[in-house]
Amino acid sequence: MARGKKADQKNTAPAQETAEQEEGTAPAKETPERDILAGIQNPCVYCGPTMRGVARQYTTFQGGIPDALRDFIKEHPEARQLIVSTAQFPAMRRRLDTPGTAEAKLYKQVKELLGK
């Protein structure tokens, strides 16, 4: 019977370690953040309102967006929709300048978040 107990203990220990390892390897918060930022094409243009120390409106980014803008998008995921590829920029600019469009409303919403 001693062998059976040792075998049971051996089978139990790795399962506990595996569960602990799984908990520590993939924080739940990182998965949605990656999804929010996924699909940003290079080069891309930030079309939202200017945010001092974060990003200026209509700035083009090559090779990814700066950390300060990433952090803002993580806090306010709706702002992600205001980053478009350079190919989409002319159409986005027209929609931002047209009152009542979804893009103009989103721009206004983000601007209000900033207290401007």
C-alpha positions in Angstrom: 0.0 0.0 0.0 2.9 2.3 0.6 3.5 2.3 -3.1 0.0 3.3 -3.9 0.1 6.3 -1.5 3.4 7.5 -3.0 2.0 7.1 -6.5 -1.1 9.1 -5.4 1.1 11.8 -3.9 3.2 11.9 -7.1 0.1 12.3 -9.2 -1.3 15.0 -7.0 1.8 17.2 -6.7 2.3 17.8 -10.4 -1.3 18.7 -10.9 -1.1 21.3 -8.1 2.1 22.8 -9.7 0.5 22.9 -13.1 -2.5 24.8 -11.8 -0.2 27.2 -10.0 1.9 27.6 -13.2 -1.2 28.2 -15.3 -2.4 30.9 -13.0 0.9 32.8 -13.2 1.6 32.5 -16.9 -1.3 34.3 -18.5 -2.9 37.2 -16.7 -6.5 37.7 -17.8 -6.0 41.5 -18.4 -3.4 41.1 -21.1 -5.6 39.1 -23.5 -8.2 41.8 -24.0 -5.5 44.5 -24.3 -3.8 42.5 -27.1 -7.1 42.1 -28.9 -7.8 45.9 -28.6 -4.4 46.8 -30.1 -4.3 43.9 -32.6 -4.7 44.8 -36.3 -3.2 48.2 -36.2 -1.5 48.5 -39.6 1.7 50.3 -40.2 1.9 53.1 -40.9 -1.1 54.3 -39.0 -2.6 57.7 -38.1 -4.1 58.8 -34.8 -7.2 60.8 -35.6 -8.4 61.5 -32.1 -8.0 64.8 -30.2 -4.6 66.0 -29.3 -3.5 64.8 -25.8 -0.6 66.6 -24.4 2.2 64.1 -23.7 0.4 61.3 -25.4 -0.3 62.0 -29.1 -1.2 64.9 -31.4 -4.2 64.6 -33.8 -3.3 63.3 -37.3 0.1 62.0 -36.2 1.4 59.2 -38.3 3.2 56.3 -36.6 5.5 53.8 -38.2 6.4 50.6 -36.4 3.8 50.7 -33.7 2.2 53.3 -31.5 3.9 54.9 -28.5 3.4 53.5 -25.0 1.6 56.6 -23.7 -1.1 56.2 -26.5 -1.2 52.4 -25.8 -1.9 53.1 -22.1 -4.6 55.6 -23.0 -6.3 53.1 -25.3 -6.1 50.4 -22.6 -8.0 52.8 -20.3 -10.4 54.0 -23.0 -10.8 51.2 -25.7 -13.2 53.3 -27.7 -10.2 55.5 -28.7 -8.8 52.5 -30.7 -11.3 53.3 -33.4 -9.6 56.6 -34.0 -6.4 54.9 -35.2 -6.5 54.0 -38.9 -4.1 53.0 -41.7 -2.8 55.7 -43.9 -4.9 54.3 -46.7 -8.1 54.8 -44.6 -7.1 58.3 -43.4 -8.7 60.4 -46.1 -12.1 58.7 -45.6 -11.8 59.0 -41.8 -10.9 62.7 -42.1 -14.1 63.3 -44.1 -16.2 61.4 -41.6 -14.7 63.3 -38.7 -15.6 66.6 -40.4 -19.2 65.4 -41.1 -21.4 66.2 -38.1 -23.6 63.2 -37.0 -21.3 60.4 -38.2 -20.3 57.7 -35.9 -16.7 58.9 -36.1 -17.5 62.5 -35.3 -19.5 61.3 -32.3 -16.7 59.1 -31.1 -14.2 62.0 -31.5 -16.5 64.1 -29.4 -16.8 61.4 -26.8 -13.0 61.0 -26.5 -12.6 64.7 -26.3 -15.1 64.9 -23.4 -13.1 62.1 -21.6 -10.1 64.5 -21.8 -12.1 67.3 -20.3 -11.7 69.5 -23.4 
